[in-house]
Each structure stands twice: as structure tokens, then as C-alpha cells.
């Protein structure tokens, strides 16, 4: 599932892995011009 973080103003792009209706993983999207695949603590644990 494609999404973007709303925890701060720059809206880092991320991919969310979902299994049986639950989030099982999150990763940054490499093609994103803002975060270039990296996620900060707010994005990972928010």
C-alpha cells in the first residue's frame, strides 16, 4: 500500500505492508524526492 507520512510537513513517501488487515512493515520509497527511501523515527514508529 502506498502512502505518505503526515507527522511533519514534508510528507515522506512510504510503502506499508499489510497482512490480514494489520500493518506488518513500513519502508521508505526510494524514488521519493524528499526522503529518498529513508525514514526517520517518527515515520517508523508513529
C-alpha positions, -999 to 999 in steps of 0.1 A, spaced: 0 0 0 14 34 -10 11 63 15 28 94 28 36 104 63 16 132 78 37 135 110 57 165 97 54 190 68 75 173 41 52 143 35 78 115 31 66 88 7 64 53 22 51 18 15 31 -1 41 30 -39 41 -4 -52 53 -13 -88 61 -47 -100 74 -57 -63 78 -28 -55 101 4 -34 94 34 -57 93 61 -34 79 69 1 67 97 13 44 106 45 26 101 47 -12 135 51 -29 121 72 -58 107 99 -34 124 132 -39 121 142 -2 133 111 18 150 90 -9 140 58 8 149 68 43 125 71 72 130 89 105 119 77 139 85 95 136 78 77 103 88 43 116 71 43 149 43 69 145 
